[in-house]
Amino acid sequence: MPDPLYHHLFEPTIKLIEERMDVLDVSGPVDFRRLAVPHPAGGHRFATGLCLPPDHTALEALGLTVPTPAEAAAVQAHLRELPARAVRGEVVWFGFDVLCETATAVPDYLSLAERFGTLVLDGVPPLATASTDGRQRFANLVDVACDRDIRLVLIGSDPLAGLCADPTLSRDLDRTSSRLAMLQRAV
């Protein structure tokens, strides 16, 4: 485990896994999420607009327009209401600060994924400037988008910029990087 703080708590589980299961190493030189694959017939798979500058041309290409203040609405997530910048049918629009820098959790993202086919997240900073919890919440949000096959549109900076310079920041974000590449290639 990359974070040794809780490793000792998981050691008994590791021992049971090793005793009762065949452990196979499936790592290899190819990250298959980064390879091009055909889209399934009749639908999108993991579509996103990634790291868009917040300009109107790029948004219009995705069929989006910047929300007006009058479109702000409270959206019920798992056990809380979250302030959305806009709700437009199957599309919900949030700021990074609301979904990643406040006390949200995976059940909130799952609830949103059940109700909306497209989630727009604007104000995305380089994750090197986000809080530790914000980085983890962002990774969780990307996981939910991939697993639930919802369209995720990210507007702002490249979230992975600057992470390579500090390995303590990039820890546990390899999967997120890989999934963002998978989302991007599906556009």
C-alpha positions in Angstrom: 0.0 0.0 0.0 1.4 3.4 -1.0 0.2 5.0 2.3 1.7 3.1 5.2 -0.5 4.8 7.8 -3.2 2.1 7.7 -1.1 -0.8 6.2 -1.0 -2.7 9.5 -4.8 -2.8 9.6 -5.0 -4.4 6.2 -2.2 -7.0 6.7 -4.5 -9.7 8.1 -6.7 -9.4 5.0 -3.6 -9.6 2.8 -2.6 -12.8 4.6 -6.0 -14.4 4.1 -6.0 -13.5 0.4 -2.6 -15.0 -0.1 -3.6 -18.2 1.9 -7.0 -18.8 0.2 -6.7 -17.4 -3.3 -4.4 -17.7 -6.3 -2.8 -14.3 -6.6 -1.9 -13.4 -10.2 0.1 -10.3 -11.3 -1.8 -8.7 -14.1 0.4 -5.7 -14.5 2.1 -5.2 -17.8 3.6 -2.7 -20.1 0.3 -1.8 -21.9 -2.4 0.3 -20.3 -5.4 -1.0 -22.3 -7.5 2.0 -21.2 -5.3 4.2 -23.3 -5.9 2.2 -26.5 -8.5 3.1 -29.1 -11.6 0.9 -29.1 -14.7 1.1 -31.3 -17.8 2.7 -29.8 -20.7 0.4 -29.0 -23.5 0.6 -31.5 -26.3 3.1 -30.6 -24.5 4.9 -27.8 -21.5 6.6 -26.3 -19.1 5.1 -24.0 -17.1 7.1 -21.5 -17.5 10.4 -23.4 -15.9 13.6 -22.1 -14.6 16.9 -23.1 -11.4 17.1 -21.0 -9.6 20.2 -19.9 -11.5 22.6 -22.1 -10.8 26.3 -21.8 -14.1 27.9 -20.8 -14.7 29.4 -24.2 -18.0 29.4 -26.0 -16.7 27.7 -29.1 -15.5 24.6 -27.3 -18.6 24.4 -25.2 -20.9 24.8 -28.2 -19.1 21.9 -29.9 -20.3 19.8 -27.0 -23.8 21.2 -27.1 -23.3 23.3 -24.0 -23.6 26.9 -23.0 -22.4 28.6 -19.9 -25.1 28.7 -17.2 -26.7 32.0 -16.2 -27.1 32.8 -12.5 -30.8 32.3 -12.9 -30.2 28.6 -13.7 -28.7 27.8 -10.3 -30.6 25.1 -8.4 -30.2 22.8 -5.5 -29.8 19.2 -6.5 -30.5 16.3 -4.2 -27.5 14.0 -4.0 -27.3 11.0 -1.6 -28.2 12.6 1.7 -27.6 16.3 1.0 -28.5 19.0 -1.4 -25.7 20.4 -3.6 -25.7 23.8 -5.3 -25.6 23.2 -9.0 -24.8 26.0 -11.5 -27.5 24.6 -13.8 -29.8 21.6 -14.3 -30.9 21.1 -17.9 -32.8 17.8 -18.3 -30.1 15.1 -18.3 -27.3 17.6 -17.8 -26.1 18.9 -14.4 -23.4 21.5 -14.0 -21.3 22.0 -10.9 -18.2 23.8 -9.9 -15.1 21.8 -8.8 -15.3 23.6 -5.4 -18.7 22.2 -4.8 -18.1 18.5 -5.8 -14.5 18.1 -4.9 -13.5 20.6 -2.2 -16.5 20.2 0.1 -17.6 17.2 2.1 -19.0 15.1 -0.7 -18.5 11.3 -1.1 -18.9 8.5 -3.6 -22.6 7.9 -2.7 -23.3 11.6 -3.7 -21.6 10.9 -7.1 -23.5 7.6 -7.5 -26.8 9.4 -6.8 -26.0 12.1 -9.4 -25.0 9.4 -12.0 -28.3 7.7 -11.5 -30.2 10.9 -12.3 -28.0 12.6 -15.0 -26.4 11.3 -18.2 -24.0 14.3 -18.3 -22.1 15.9 -15.5 -20.2 19.2 -16.2 -17.5 20.2 -13.8 -16.0 23.6 -14.3 -13.3 25.4 -12.5 -11.1 22.3 -12.6 -7.7 23.3 -11.3 -4.4 21.5 -11.7 -4.8 18.9 -9.0 -1.4 19.9 -7.6 -3.1 23.0 -6.3 -6.2 21.1 -4.9 -6.4 19.8 -1.3 -5.5 16.2 -0.6 -9.2 15.4 -0.1 -10.1 17.4 -3.3 -7.7 15.2 -5.3 -9.3 12.0 -3.8 -12.8 13.2 -4.5 -11.9 14.1 -8.1 -10.5 10.6 -8.5 -13.7 9.1 -7.1 -15.8 11.2 -9.4 -13.8 10.0 -12.4 -14.2 6.4 -11.3 -18.0 6.8 -11.0 -18.2 8.5 -14.4 -16.3 5.6 -16.0 -18.1 2.8 -14.0 -21.6 4.3 -14.6 -20.9 5.3 -18.2 -21.9 9.0 -17.8 -20.6 11.8 -19.9 -18.1 13.9 -17.9 -17.2 17.3 -19.2 -14.3 19.0 -17.4 -13.7 22.7 -17.9 -10.6 24.4 -16.7 -6.9 23.5 -16.4 -5.3 20.1 -17.0 -6.0 18.4 -13.7 -2.8 16.3 -14.0 -0.5 19.2 -14.7 2.3 19.5 -12.2 1.7 16.2 -10.4 4.8 14.4 -11.8 7.0 17.0 -10.1 5.9 15.8 -6.7 5.4 12.0 -6.3 3.5 12.5 -3.0 0.8 14.4 -4.9 0.6 11.8 -7.7 0.3 8.8 -5.4 -2.9 6.8 -6.1 -3.7 9.0 -9.2 -2.2 6.5 -11.8 -5.7 5.0 -12.3 -7.3 8.4 -12.6 -4.8 9.5 -15.2 -5.4 6.3 -17.1 -9.2 6.7 -16.9 -9.0 10.3 -18.0 -7.1 9.2 -21.0 -9.8 6.6 -21.7 -12.5 9.2 -21.3 -10.7 11.6 -23.6 -10.1 9.1 -26.4 -13.8 8.4 -26.5 -14.7 11.9 -27.6 
